């Protein structure tokens, strides 16, 4: 063996060829059917050098497809492309749930025009973004790239004449008059400690209207006078009149009626709440009436032939239940519409004469 074959140059060439795959080695040596020895493995730790024609292909095809073509790893091709600062060619495809390939939608790039650049720096970024229909971050990035200084939002100060109007009109009307937002007027009014504008109901209160306060509930007084409920409550509180409560003490006559009729019927009769009647009856230990019994055919035959009060007296029921049963059965009140005989009419006339 000569020195050339055993020298460092020969060892470097052998190391370079051993790092090649069989297909690449056959391409370099110009031979076909060249295969490695059975059981031979490429040396570990040997980096495959990039050829000039391989470097030229980087960035012209997707990294994964080029890695299969060059027989390199995907990360090796991706790292070389990032080192060369070349853009990625093509786009990846991902599969949907059904397995059909779907291309990733590319984001449309909207370039800046000269007219849009002229607006930068003339107004706050939020206002310019709203006019150009771009994001605030995009406007700020473009403005900083062009070297324009940001425009701060200028707050409009309040003059003494405007301060004098605060609280004299509703916030909505004052905001439209001063050309400000309703929130700005409300916030400035709160900072000044001014109460909101109170617009009283049209017409002054009379002595007769003031006499109704406290004798009826605020809702009833508002319905009678045609005023708002809060206006009535404000007037009552201003005059120092206590509100009317629906609770009133029980009398001996009302307590004696407990248990003699149904709670619902008794509530309409003595004008007490239904729950108040039930609580008072349970407190005194008075049992409630037994549940309603069913109507018999004989009792149903009386409906419409006799007055409801007479049917209630004979059947031992409340008149309201008799009236409700008759209406649900579709029976008219024939006792009231029953015509009188001529003999009965003549007898009445003779008695009056």
Secondary structure, 3 states (H helix, E strand, C coil): CCHHHHCHHHHHHHHHHHCCCHHHHHHHHCCCCCCCCCCCCCCCCCCCCCCHHHHHHCCCCCHHHHHHHHCCCHHHHHHHHHHHCCCCCCCCEEECCCCCEEECCCCCCCCCCHHHHHHCCCCCHHHHHHHHCCCHHHHHHHHHHHCCCCCCCCCCCCCHHHHHHCCCCCHHHHHHHHCCCHHHHHHHHHHHCCCCCCCCCCCCCCHHHHHHECCECHHHHHHHHCCCHHHHHHHHHHHCCCCCCCCCCCCHHHHHCCCCCCHHHHHHHHCCCHHHHHHHHHHHCCCCCCCCCCCCHHHHHHECCECHHHHHHHHCCCHHHHHHHHHHHCCCCHHHHCCCCHHHHHHHHHHHC
